[in-house]
């Protein structure tokens, strides 16, 4: 049975982007199903694929996997030769920690700066809690790069699940024209030069759906 990844709009769905980038890192063929979000029939259409009516969802011979982090872990185990997690026990532990922090945290950033890849405009006023999130993210990126990034431009050197999880954050920071320290701005550039991210980004720019 082939792998089928169900995603939402490429312009808006940050969690879909995370799973999609992890899938791209495997180098394995898969089918992509896109269900537009925020439409009148979105919930009904999503229920046909997902038990939670949310994306992303991975369909495989082992069943249905409906959480982005679970999808990433499944792919890492299924395709060990792709090294979706970084090399080294300490690096893998750190990568899992930063992914878990993204998975459960940064609510103010996500609430006030929802992903919108077609946007190129700062917020009129950035709330203090969003500023705190941005500072934490920049510090986290800097620590990962200084400890584990010697072999390449990504957080842990080579592209990994950690970069898949922070790519939507990089997108937000650029879309909302956030001024960043030089090392954080360089990492955002790295994400935008990532060929897989560029494929998603170009597709997002071509989408026509808007939030109803």
N, C-alpha and C positions, 0 to 999 in steps of 0.2 A: 504494500500500500504506500502510495506517495504521501509526502507531507503536504498539508494544506494549512496555510497561515491566513487567518481571517483578521482583517485590519479595518480601521475607520478611515476617515479623510486624512490624506497625507498633510494637508495644511494645518489641521487642528489636533490630531490624535497623537499626543506625546507618548503614551504607553504603547501604542501600535508601533511607533518608530523604534522604541527600545527593542521589542521582540523582532522586528524586521531586520534591524542591524545585526542582532545576534544570529538570526537565520542566515544572513549574508556572510557572516564570518565563517560559517561551516563550509561554504563552497558547494553545498549539496543542492541539487535541483529541488524545487518545491512549487506548489501552486499557490497563487495569491488570490484571495477573494476580498474585495473592498466593499464594505457596507457604509454608505454615507451616514454620518451622525447628524443629530439635531434636525432631522426631518420628521414629518408627521408620521411616517410609517417605520421609522428607524427601530423602535423597540420591537415591533413585530418581526421585522427582518432579522434582527440580531438574535431573537429567541430561537430562530431556526438553526442557529449555529452554536449559541452560547447558553449555558445554563443560567448565567447571571445577566444575560442581555448586555454584556459589555465586551469590549475588545481590549487586547488581542486574544485570540484563541488559536491553539495549534491542534489540528486533527491529525492523528497518526494511528498506526496499527495498535498502539498501546492504549488508545482511547482519546479523550478530550482533555487538553491542558489549558486552563483558562486564566492564568495569571502570568504576567510578564516575567517575574523573577523565576517562577517555576518553569516556564518555557525555556528561559536561558539555562537553568541548571540541567534540564532534560537534554538540551542540545549539547551542552558541554560534556555530558556523560555519553551521549550517543556518538559524538564525533570527537573523541579525545585527541586525535591527530591534528585537529584544527586549533588546539590550545586556546579555547575561548577564555579561560582564566589564565592569568600570567604565570610565568615560571617561578618556582620557589615557594616554599610553604608560607613564609612571612608575607610575600607579595600577594599570594592568593587570599590569605586571611584579611589583609588590608583591603583588597579589592571587594571581597564579600561585605566587609564592614561599610565601605563607602556606598555600595549598591543598596544595602539595607537602609542606610541613612537617607538615601534618595527615595527609596520605595515608601518610606513611612513619614518622611519629614518635608521641610521646606514648604509648608502649606501656605504661608503668606505669599511667597514668590509665585507659587502655582495659581493662587486665587487672584492676585492682582495683575499677573503677567501671563495669562493663558497663552499657550503656543499658537502662534499665527504667523506662519512663514512669509506671508505676503505683506506683513506689516513692516514699516520702516519709520517709526515715530516714537519718541519717548513719552512716558507718562507725564502728565502735567505736574504731578506731585508724587514722589515715591515715599510710601509710608515707612516709618522707622523699622517696623518688623521685616519689611522686604529688604531694606538696607542691611539689616543684621544677617538675613539669609544669604545675600550676595557676598558679604564679607566672609561668612563661614565657607561658602563654596570656593571662593578664591583661595582661602587658606588651605582647604582640603586639596584642591588641585595642586597648589604649590608643594605641599608635603608629599603627595604621591609622586610628583615629578622629581623632586629632589632625592627621595629615597629609592625610587624604583624606575625612573624614566631615562636612565643613561643610554639605553640601547635604541631609542627612537623618540618621536615627538608626542606619543600618546601618554596617558597617565602612567602606564606601567611599561613604557617602551613601545611594545607592539600593540596594535588595536585589540581590545578585549571587551568583555561584557561591561566592564566599568565605563568604557567610552560610549558604548551603546546606551548606557543608562544616563550619562551626562550630556549626550548629544542634544536632547531637547532643551536642556538648560542653556547650552551654548547658543542654540537657536533663539531662545527668549532674550538672552542678553544682547544679541545683535539686533533682533527685531525691535526691541525697545530702546535701542541706542544707549545702552548703559556704558558709562566710562569705567574702564577696568585698569588694574595694574598691568604692566607690560607683559608679565609672564602669563597672566590669565587671558589677555588679549591674544597672545601667541597661541594658546591652546584653542581658543575659539577659531582662529585661523586654521589650525590643524584639523579640526572637525569639518570645517567647510571645504577643505581640500581633500578630505577622505572620499574616494570615488563612490563608495556605497552611499554615503550621506548625500553626495551631489546628485545621484540618481533619484533619491527620494525628494530632495529639495526641488529639482527641476520639475518633477511630476506634481509636487504641491503647487508650484506656481501656475500650472496649467488647469488646476481644478476650478470649477465654476460654482460649486455649492457654497452657500453662505448659511450662517446660523439663523434659523427661523425663530 
